[in-house]
């Protein structure tokens, strides 16, 4: 019988480590993605301003752990200025979600899926070569994205198989181009003739910490951006 995974652990955050800060309550503002700038005298320092959370207040601090889970702890603001702030972090972190990441709607972005072999597209005479090429390298509409994978729309002709290995090539606004190995974790959901497209979910495999951090940072920045746009528009749009 396997032993249950521990729900708590002690994390050591070094310079450059990415964390997500969640100020408490609606007045606390949107989440912030920041990196540890320096560690001194038991405090973790970050560049930027944490207002409206002032000195003496606390906030939730989240950190993804590669190939494990997301963990959270509490941090108390010990120093704060327009340029930098310091948090005293509780040493024990609690596991909140295993191998999962926040997904965000992709807003019409596209992903090119590269496949090792063709699947289920029947070649028809002169169209055989084009059909095979299309099945091996095709552009699809992204539905949502996270630091763990993507979900995209695909015609029913593209018969993706569970655990099939693919490469996802995409570009995020204001970010870099990515070409990431992945595997299919949920093949197309649409199989009826009435529904032309289904959704396919893939999970990134073998990502290094730097690449995953870039994806995490983009997702959370996009969350903050959309939150601010929603606040400016107000309840009436």
C-alpha positions, 0 to 999 in steps of 0.5 A: 500500500502506497503511503499518502503524499505529505500535505505540508513541506518546508520550501527554501526560496532562493534568489530568482524563485518565482512566487504568486502573491494573493492579497486577501479580499477584494480590496487587496488587488489582483494577484502578482507574479514576482521573483525573489530579489534577495534574501537577508535576515530571514526576510524575502525581498521583492522589487515593486510595490505591494500596496494596498497591502501595508506593513504588518498585513499578511497575504497568501504566497503561492509557489509551484514545485516542479513535478510535484504540486502548488504550495501556499503559505502566509507572508507578513509585510515587514517593509514596504516602499514604492520600489521594494518590499519584504515578506516574512514567510511561514516556513511550512507550506501546504499542498493545494493542488497536485500537478495542476495549473491555473488555466486561462482562456486563450482569446483566439490564439493558435497553436501548431501541432506537430505529430510523429505519424499521421492518424485516421485521415484517409488519403484520396487519390491526388489529395493523399500527399496534402492530407498526410502533410496536414495530419502531421503539421496543422494549425489549431485554435487554442481554447485555453492555456496553462503552465502545464499544457493547452487545450485546442479545437480540432476537426474530427478528422484529426484523430488524436490518440491518448498518450500520443506524443506531439510538439506544440509550437505557439507564440504568446503576446508580449512573450516568446515563441515556444516549441514544447514536447507534449502528450495527449491526455484527453483526445477529441470530445466531439465524435458526432456528425453534428459537431464538426470540432472537438477539444483536445487537451495535451500536457507538456512533458520534460519542461525545464523550470525556466520555461515553466516559469515563463509560462506561469508569469504570462498566465498570471500577468494576463489574469491581472490584465484582464482583471484590470480591464474588467474593473475599468469597464465596470458592471455595464461593460 
